[in-house]
Amino acid sequence: MALIHPEAVYFGTEGGTRTAYIFFNLDDPAMMPVIAEPLFQELQSKVEFLPVMNADDLQRGLAKIAQQ
């Protein structure tokens, strides 16, 4: 957690498996192995990254489309 400084963390189950939902900013995709590898090696975890955006990010992306 110290590495990614999450905005929020929720724990529950999904498909009968212990699950954590961790919300954080990923500024550099090259950090994905740095974040995930210890979880693979130490906890035999399944890790999934799901990129999302907020309304401001969406507006910037739509503005870029309009410029084309």
LINRA-V972269 format. One line per field, one symbol per residue. phi: phi as a letter, one per 30 degrees, with the letter a starting at -180 (. if undefined). burial: + if it has 16 or more other C-alpha atoms within 10 Angstrom, else -. A space follows every 10 residues. Layout:
phi=???
burial=???
//
This chain:
phi=.ddchddabb cabbhicebb cbcadcdbed deddddeddd ddchdcbbcb dbbcdddddd dddddddd
burial=---------- ---------- --+------- ---------- ---------- ---------- --------
//
